[in-house]
Amino acid sequence: MNWTEQMDFFQEFFKGKTVEEIEAWFAKNASDVNGRPLKADSKNEKDQEKYAKLTETEKEALVDVVAGATMSIRDNHGDILGAIKDAYKNRVEIKK
């Protein structure tokens, strides 16, 4: 899956959520090591510990996320969450 397809997935996945909801989702469901959605088969001990704290329902939901996108949402290469925050902060009302 290429970058554009993964961004399209995240765009749809985050649609309708507030910035705070997206940040809360990220804090709970993404790796603190690499910013990617958590996966059951992670080799990283910290990711395994974080994943183990999720409910079965949350783990099942992550399977769908990982099927749609596995790229990092925030790491040394980029900060998608920061871009979402900035876009929201700089939004302008469109008058009809």
N, C-alpha and C positions, 0 to 999 in steps of 0.2 A: 504494500500500500504506500503511495507516495505522500509527500507533505501536504499537498493540496487536498487530497481525499481525507486525510486525517484532520486537517483544519476544518473542512466542511462538516465532518462528524462532530467535532467539538462545538462548532457553531450551533448545530441543531441540538446537541445535548445540553448546552448552556442556555438555550433560548428560553425566555420566560423566568429565568432565575435572576435574583439581585446579585450585585457584586459580593455582598456579604455571604449569600448562599453559595456562590461559586468558591469563594475563599474557604468557607467551612467544609465544602465537599473536598477541595484540594487537601486541606489539612488532615482530613480523616482518611482519604482514599488514595493519596499519592505518596510516592517514596520521598522521604526526607533526604535521601542520598542523591537521587537523580531526577526527581520531579515527574517521573512517569507514573501512570496508574499502577497500583499494586497488583501483583500477580501471585497466584498460589505457588508457583514453582520458582519463585525468586531464590537466588543463591545468597543474597545478602541477609545477614542475621537481623539487622535492624528492620528491614522490610518484612521479614518473616514474623517478627514480634508484633509489628503494627498490624499486619494482615490477620494474625491470630486473634486480635481484639475485636475484629468485625463480627457482626452477626451473620448467620447463614444467608439471610436475605440480602445483606450488603455485599457479601462475597459473590452471590449469584448475579447481582446487578453489575459488579465489576467485570464479570466474564463478558457481558454485553459491551461494556466500555472498551475493554481490551480487544474485542473483536473488531471494533470500529476505529480505534486509534491507540497506539502505544507510545507515541512520541512524548517527550517531556513538555510539561506545561510551564515549568520554571526551572531553568538551570543556567549554567555559564554561557550557553549559546543563545539564550533568549528568555524573555519573560512574557508569556502570553497573558498571564493574569494581570501583570502590570499594564499591559496594553489595553486590556478590557477596562481596568480601573480608570486609566487616563481617558479613554474614549467616553466613558460614562461621565466623568468629571467635566469634560469639554463639550458635552452634548449641547445642542441648540434646538430650541423649539421651532418647528416648521409651521408657519401660519398658512392657512388655506385661503 
